[in-house]
Amino acid sequence: MIDRSAVNQSLTLEEIAGYVRAHIGEWLAEESLAKPPVVYE
């Protein structure tokens, strides 16, 4: 069982924001690679 109060205390808004900033590029790249634009020449 996860103690949610402990989790909330260990993750501050700044830490979450830093994590998102560190990974947002990867997430966007993965999303675009998963659904490439369809181009027929």
Secondary structure, 3 states (H helix, E strand, C coil): CCCHHHHHHHCCHHHHHHHHHHHHHHHHHHHHHHCCCCCCC
